[in-house]
Amino acid sequence: MTDKIIFEKIILATHNQGKIREFSRLFAPLGVEIIASHTLNLEEPEETGSSFSDNALLKARAACKSTGLPALADDSGLAVTALNGAPGIYSARWAEQQDGQKDFIKAMTKLHDALADSPDRSAAFVAVLALVTPERQEHLFEGRAEGEIIWPPRGDQGFGYDPVFVPHGDTKTFAEMSATEKQIFSHRAKAFNALREALFI
Amino acid sequence: MTDKIIFEKIILATHNQGKIREFSRLFAPLGVEIIASHTLNLEEPEETGSSFSDNALLKARAACKSTGLPALADDSGLAVTALNGAPGIYSARWAEQQDGQKDFIKAMTKLHDALADSPDRSAAFVAVLALVTPERQEHLFEGRAEGEIIWPPRGDQGFGYDPVFVPHGDTKTFAEMSATEKQIFSHRAKAFNALREALFI
């Protein structure tokens, strides 16, 4: 095994504590230290892109530019076939309340209503990781968890749309799985594995 | 040396015979066969992007989508500091005549006129390579040759803006250099080397 591109430190462009923990754990065996962008008081740019890739790239580019270090960002969401990929990059925004809090019961109900007339229930959780280097290399990796939207919601693990998503190859929703079980199907883990295989091993 | 990502064949999204020869030669030692997109009758999409990266990506994405194979495309041009990066993605278009032929004497004169009042003559030839895989990985590599714009034009080798560009570290214009001499500074060679180091060795 050759560690090819030697990144000692990578800025992680997120304010999400869960993602910081997850990526720190994933990168540790590669000898890479993850520095959370909020510890450097970096502003997160607005997610004005029209795709997961655009949004991940603009966050990673901004963090790389501010710090001069390689920067990683991700964007992810649920893409429903019969809705032409919606809610997609708006997955979190579908849940937003006027007070800024998120209500995913409301978002899942909205999804169920939008699918009312559709026999096609196929959907995928999609994650895109963008890694941008000071030498102006840009790397994008997509990971997908293919599955079906079910109704009513089941389970209380996980977050977001997990209670209405059953991945292919299982009968439980993501919200009925332990973190370890869910990891097998995880779109974010698949994107990370693609990154690791392409750039590190 | 581990060949990490094993690409046996890569579609090269260009109709330019010179680029097909150059990339076939560069990829041969990596055991990669270059297939020119025109041999498959693939249409080249319009270059509607707003950056070298955008244009290279949209060509590579289109070729990957049509063929289901990894696809490589490049975009390049001359970025002049005092002109905020112009002619940039319009480098070739600055030379276009009404009959579709290219006149780079005209383009170099236009550049010289635009720089008339500017003491800053710094510029860079920039090349961006985009490699897109069917697994939806996207890799971008930038190569730059930094230098100065001079006047009047000198030399008759090369093409495009070569007669008015002197790279840092030399006194000859690109058009006064042999292909071998120019290769040392080549923006496209630097982008290729970044790709090779990141993905192959």
HADDOCK unambig.tbl for C-alpha pairs under 7 A between the chains (distance, minus, plus):
assign (segid A and resid 4 and name CA) (segid B and resid 198 and name CA) 6.95 0.50 0.50
assign (segid A and resid 5 and name CA) (segid B and resid 198 and name CA) 6.30 0.50 0.50
assign (segid A and resid 136 and name CA) (segid B and resid 141 and name CA) 6.57 0.50 0.50
assign (segid A and resid 136 and name CA) (segid B and resid 142 and name CA) 5.82 0.50 0.50
assign (segid A and resid 137 and name CA) (segid B and resid 140 and name CA) 5.44 0.50 0.50
assign (segid A and resid 137 and name CA) (segid B and resid 141 and name CA) 4.68 0.50 0.50
assign (segid A and resid 137 and name CA) (segid B and resid 142 and name CA) 6.28 0.50 0.50
assign (segid A and resid 138 and name CA) (segid B and resid 139 and name CA) 5.75 0.50 0.50
assign (segid A and resid 138 and name CA) (segid B and resid 140 and name CA) 4.85 0.50 0.50
assign (segid A and resid 138 and name CA) (segid B and resid 141 and name CA) 6.67 0.50 0.50
assign (segid A and resid 139 and name CA) (segid B and resid 138 and name CA) 5.76 0.50 0.50
assign (segid A and resid 139 and name CA) (segid B and resid 139 and name CA) 4.49 0.50 0.50
assign (segid A and resid 139 and name CA) (segid B and resid 140 and name CA) 6.26 0.50 0.50
assign (segid A and resid 140 and name CA) (segid B and resid 137 and name CA) 5.43 0.50 0.50
assign (segid A and resid 140 and name CA) (segid B and resid 138 and name CA) 4.85 0.50 0.50
assign (segid A and resid 140 and name CA) (segid B and resid 139 and name CA) 6.25 0.50 0.50
assign (segid A and resid 141 and name CA) (segid B and resid 136 and name CA) 6.59 0.50 0.50
assign (segid A and resid 141 and name CA) (segid B and resid 137 and name CA) 4.69 0.50 0.50
assign (segid A and resid 141 and name CA) (segid B and resid 138 and name CA) 6.69 0.50 0.50
assign (segid A and resid 142 and name CA) (segid B and resid 136 and name CA) 5.83 0.50 0.50
assign (segid A and resid 142 and name CA) (segid B and resid 137 and name CA) 6.29 0.50 0.50
assign (segid A and resid 198 and name CA) (segid B and resid 4 and name CA) 6.95 0.50 0.50
assign (segid A and resid 198 and name CA) (segid B and resid 5 and name CA) 6.33 0.50 0.50
assign (segid A and resid 198 and name CA) (segid B and resid 199 and name CA) 6.14 0.50 0.50
assign (segid A and resid 199 and name CA) (segid B and resid 198 and name CA) 6.14 0.50 0.50
assign (segid A and resid 199 and name CA) (segid B and resid 199 and name CA) 6.35 0.50 0.50
